[in-house]
């Protein structure tokens, strides 16, 4: 049975947090040349995740469009981090 959208959103948030290096020190993230500011992208995505967690805790029920949008944003950030050598290509 498929989970409801709020449950799927919480699972997506957990997966994003487990995959991307949110806790990495700035000195590791900002090492050498990059295409797109990894630190700013991680900060932006962290803010999005925190906002969605707060909205879910308040009882808001996201739709599939919001779930898809967060997934797409996370994929774009992951691609930039991958190009900058901050993630494993198998993630």
PyMOL commands that set and color helices and strands:
alter all, ss='L'
color gray80, all
select helices_A, chain A and resi 5-19+26-29+38-57+64-83
alter helices_A, ss='H'
color red, helices_A
deselect
rebuild
show_as cartoon
